[in-house]
Amino acid sequence: MSRFPDNFLWGGATSAAQCEGGRCLDGKGLSHLDYVYYRGPKGFCNFVLKEDYEYAKEHETELNFPNRRGIDFYHRYKEDIALLAEMGFKSFRMSISWTRLFPTGKEEKPCPEGVEFYHNVFKELHKYNIEPLVTMVHYEMPIGFIDEFDGWLSDKIIPYCFKYMKFLIDEYKDEVKYWLTFNEINMVCAVPYLGGGIILDRYEPMPVPSSPKGFKLTEEANRKWDQKSHQALHHQFIASAMIVKYAHETAPQCLIGNMFNLHHLYPETPSPENAFRAHQETEFNMFFSDVMAKGYYPKWILSYYRKNGIDIKWYDNYEEILANGKVDFISLSYYLSSIVTADPERQEKIGQFIRRLKNPYLKDSEFGWQIDPIALRISLNELRDRFNLPIYIVENGLGAFEELGEDKTVHDTYRISYLRSHIEAIADAIEDGVDIIGYTPWGCIDLVSCSLVSMSKRYGFIYVDADDEGNGTYDRYRKDSFYWYKKVIASNGEDLSD
Ligand code: BG6
């Protein structure tokens, strides 16, 4: 007997910006991730400062923009979906590209080729009984909104985004049951360009948290950062709640979830100071879902705003809008845990992002992400108690540098072992009484890495023959994990053996 429910949604996850390619085809406009350029196989690219952005625009013809190519899902979706179906997928997480439908974001009517493309993708998925799970905004917005509005900093973006989201519900409500509004909504506070299209000036430099150099922000810089990111976040909360309400009224068959990056935190030692710090950071991690699932700002964050001079310009009737737009389920990405200390010398706060300290009890991925399935089980239990809503785990996985062997495959035993331990933790959480409805590991087919903006960091069950410069056949190859995951799905999570 499987510990997973019969209708458990096994699958995998992608995003349009990282896999579709076909950037300017069939009327598509450019979006903000299309201006993030490649800086070498280990160079962080998405922490965009003003000068990076201006440089990218000035040197558009010379620079390498891997997101513009993706893995050419735009032309190969039938082949890709057939491979996912071969693994037995029940669910496929994808996003719709805002600029494939509304190239500048301002058009009255969507681009017909784009509309048709997504109908075709959904049709192909349904052919194999794969349930689409669609993110409305996965790190994408029309590029013009950055120059005109400073991204999500301005409330002027809300009506345009609402028009786009409303179109999605009206057009696709009978083909898509599960929706997410914003991917990893908490990222606007950690990585303002990525999550909110906000370009930082030099006075508020973007840290590279995993860089050994790092640097400290002044208190003033931290405050400015907080001010901008929380204002932008407020606008995203509003847009999200507005579309949830609209969908509930017009398409009751649809279920809409939030999506946040779950970051489990332990105190470094049992000292009360460290424990309190871990508690505070955990509350902050949960705050995003609090607003979207409970429909109001918790008191502590309002007090944090007051104490830190953060002056939010509240949207008209925001309390009512949030209260009427509560999500139907909780969704999350989970990759790692870390530890916190109250010692300011050893761990600083950067905007709302804490520098990670290493947990000596855990192993690292080759990118320094600490592997911790038990933290997932703990957090799932906490989420059950806090929200009492179904939970969809829509991202998890192991990124690694990989090359296709002479035998035309990749022996990714490390990925199998990572996924096995996390699936076991999910099964344990289900036994603990957590209502988990699905699991879609990230990058089920190799795609462009978000942080490195390169093909080198791979997550897939399926290898894509493309390199960082765009060379390669783009042909697809099954890795060892492909066959392993197929068995896992066929046994409904019971057979996790090699
Ligand atoms: C999540 C994002 O944060 O992590 C994805 O939603 C991203 O878009 C994934 O690709 C993995 O991150 P990375 O940087 O390894 O690609």
Boltz pocket constraint, residues with backbone or C-beta under 6 A from the ligand:
constraints:
  - pocket:
      binder: B
      contacts: [[A, 15], [A, 18], [A, 183], [A, 184], [A, 261], [A, 333], [A, 395], [A, 399], [A, 442], [A, 448], [A, 449], [A, 450], [A, 451], [A, 452], [A, 457]]
      max_distance: 6.0
